Amino acid sequence: MRVWIDLTNSPHVLVMRPVIERLRAGGHQVSVTARDFAQTIELCERFGIDHSAIGRHRGGAVAAKALGLASRSAALVRWARSQARAAGGRRFDVALGHGSNDVSVAAAILRIPSATMFDYEWATVQHNINCRLARAVVVPAAIPPERLDRYGARGKVRAYEGLKEEYYLADFEPSPGVLDELGLDRSRPIVVVRPPPDVSLYHRFENDLFAGVLERLRRAAAEDGTQPVVLPRVDAQRQELARVPGFVVPEHAIDAQSLIAVADLVISAGGTMNREAVALGTPVYTTFEGRPGAVDERLIAEGRLRRLGAPAELDLARRPRARAERPEIGQRVRRDPAVLVELLLSAIEPRGDPALPGTPQSA
C-alpha cells in the first residue's frame, strides 16, 4: 500500500513518527511531505524521516492562512501527481495528517481517501475543512463526539483511549545528555517553558499572564539560580527571548522530551508539551487562555494538569533527579501506536463499532 503523510507543525513529527515506522515495518511504502514551519523540518531530520519539503507558513492573519492553504494544497497536488507518474501511474492509497488542512484538500482534489487526527476540538476553521473532507476523524475518547458534529464529522469519528502522547512516547526513555547539551546544572531547579504562538511576547504583552511568568522566572534566575529553558516556536520568539538575562534558549531543535522528563516543572501555553509532561510525570501548569478542550478539562479535573491563575502560584522547587526517587516514572502509561495506525487506515476500510482501542501496555 502507498501511504502519504503530511506534516505541517513540529508536534506532528512526534506523533506520526511511530505511525511511519510501523507502516514501513509492515511493508507499506510511505512518502512524507513537510511544511517549513517552526521545527518541523529540523525534527524530520533529527528523527531520520525522509521527506519532501513543500510550502511554508504564511502568517497568522485569516487572509494569509487562506493564501497558504490554497498555495500549499496546489503544490501538494502537483507533488502527488508527480509521485504517481514516477510509480507508473499508481496513486497513493490513503493520505494522513494531524490537523493538516492542506493534505485534506489535496487528497480530496485527487480523490484519495484521507484521515485527519487532532486532540483539540475548538479550532473551528480548521476542523470545518478537514472533518468534512476526511473519511476518518481520529480523536481522543475524551472529546464528546457530538462536539464534532458541527464540523461534518458525524459517523467518521474514530476514538482512542488516553493521550496521543502516551502512544508516541511508548518507546521513549529519557536521556540525561540534554542537560549537558544545554549546559544545565543538575543541582539547580530546571523549568521548561513553551510560549504561546504570538511572535512577540515579553515587551509587547507586559500585563499578559505569560509575560508575568517570564518576569517571575527572570527574577528567579537572578535571585535563586533557577534555570528557565525557553523553547520558542519560531525564530522571532527565539531572538527576543534570548536577550532576557538568565534564560536558556536553544538555537536548534533538542531532545525536548528528555528535558521535560528531568525538569522540575513545565509551564506551557500550548497543548502538546503540557500533555507530554503529564505523560512523563512532570508537574505542569497551563497558561492557555483560549477555550479549554475536553482533553485538558479532564486532565485538570483529575489534578494531572494545573491551570495557572497568577505567576505567584508557581512552585519552582527542585525535584529528585534519580529514577529511584521518582516513582511516577515507573507509573507511566504506555500505549501501542499500532492502535493509531489502525484507526487512521480505517479511512480506506469498512468499519463497524468495535470496543474502544488503546489498552495500556505495562510500563
ABEGO torsion letter per residue (X at the ends): XBBBBBBABAAAAAAAAAAAAAAAAAGBBBBBBBBBBEAAAAAAAAAGBBBBBBEBBAEABAAAAAAAAAAAAAAAAAAAAAAAAAAGGBBBABBBBBGBAAAAAAAAAAGBBBBBBBABAABAAAAAAAAAABABBBBBAABBAAAAAAAGABGABBBBBEBAAAAAAAABBBBAAAAAAAGBBAABBBBBBBBBABABAAAABAABAAAAAAAAAAAAAAAAGBBBBBBBABAAAAAAAAABBGBBBBABBBBAAAAAAABABBBBABAAAAAAAAAAGBBBBBABABBBBAAAAAAAAAGABBBBABAAABBABBBBABAAABAAAAABBBBBAAAAAAAAAAAABBBBBBBBBGBBBBX
